[in-house]
Amino acid sequence: MINFAIEGFTSFTTNPLRWASYFAFGLDGINFIYFIYIIIQFVVSASNFDFKYHFMFFSMIAISTLIAFFIGVLGEYVGRVFDETKQRPLYFVQSLVNIDEK
């Protein structure tokens, strides 16, 4: 039953593929706030500040952000290919007004 729910959720939408991009932007915002925190701590307590651990953590978050962003870009392409392989028409004509049917 859970498998049917997952199949129904992923078969009709590309939103789960887009979540990686949203995650990357959120992680980038958190990383920017953390960078501001590092700068403030460095200015306030320059002598007692252990920069290497903060820089390592900042770098790991930055690399994770880049990876999540590129996964999001790949997800967008996969979603577009998925939509094209369904071969659905762009629109449906319900009725014709003032046009001769051929």
VOLOMAR-773333 format. One record per residue (C-alpha): residue in three letters; x negated, y negated, z. Coordinates in pm, whole numbers, padded with zeros to 5 digits, always signed. Each point is the difference from the previous one (the first is absolute). Layout:
ALAXYZ;...
***
This chain:
MET+00000+00000+00000;ILE-00285-00237+00079;ASN-00159+00089-00332;PHE+00317-00109-00182;ALA-00001-00332+00185;ILE-00363-00065-00091;GLU+00064+00099-00361;GLY+00303-00228-00023;PHE-00189-00291+00154;THR-00305+00027-00225;SER+00171+00093-00327;PHE+00210-00311-00048;THR-00225-00280+00121;THR-00359-00118-00016;ASN+00015-00184+00334;PRO-00213+00253+00191;LEU-00276-00059-00254;ARG+00023-00374+00063;TRP-00038+00044+00377;ALA-00377+00041-00039;SER-00020-00354-00137;TYR+00209-00135+00286;PHE-00218+00188+00246;ALA-00312-00149-00159;PHE+00132-00356+00028;GLY+00101+00058+00363;LEU-00339+00148+00081;ASP-00167-00294-00172;GLY+00196-00241+00220;ILE-00105+00187+00313;ASN-00360+00000-00124;PHE+00011-00376-00058;ILE+00130-00060+00354;TYR-00274+00226+00136;PHE-00261-00192-00201;ILE+00121-00328+00154;TYR-00025+00165+00343;ILE-00360+00106-00072;ILE-00095-00353-00107;ILE+00158-00153+00312;GLN-00172+00252+00228;PHE-00333-00064-00171;VAL+00032-00378+00043;VAL+00120+00018+00361;SER-00242+00264+00130;ALA-00288+00020-00246;SER-00250+00139+00251;ASN+00223+00281+00135;PHE+00164+00095-00328;ASP-00080+00346-00137;PHE+00052-00066-00368;LYS-00089+00340-00148;TYR+00302+00191+00135;HIS+00244-00270-00103;PHE-00158-00024-00344;MET+00016+00378-00042;PHE+00369+00006+00097;PHE+00074-00297-00227;SER-00179+00171-00291;MET+00190+00325+00052;ILE+00334-00183-00006;ALA-00106-00196-00311;ILE-00098+00316-00186;SER+00325+00170+00108;THR+00191-00302-00130;LEU-00172+00025-00339;ILE+00071+00373-00021;ALA+00367-00051+00090;PHE+00029-00282-00254;PHE-00141+00210-00283;ILE+00222+00293+00098;GLY+00291-00243-00024;VAL-00111-00108-00348;LEU-00025+00364-00108;GLY+00343+00060+00153;GLU+00146-00281-00211;TYR-00140+00157-00315;VAL+00123+00346+00098;GLY+00345-00146+00069;ARG+00014-00163-00341;VAL-00111+00320-00171;PHE+00264+00187+00202;ASP+00271-00240-00118;GLU-00112+00031-00363;THR-00005+00380+00007;LYS+00366+00007+00102;GLN+00077-00152-00344;ARG+00306-00181+00125;PRO+00143-00282-00211;LEU-00060-00356+00112;TYR+00373-00076+00009;PHE+00341+00151-00073;VAL+00262-00166-00221;GLN+00338+00028+00166;SER+00205-00176-00267;LEU-00049-00199-00319;VAL+00170-00337-00043;ASN+00038-00156-00347;ILE-00243+00251-00150;ASP+00087+00272-00250;GLU-00094+00347+00117;LYS-00220+00190-00242;
***
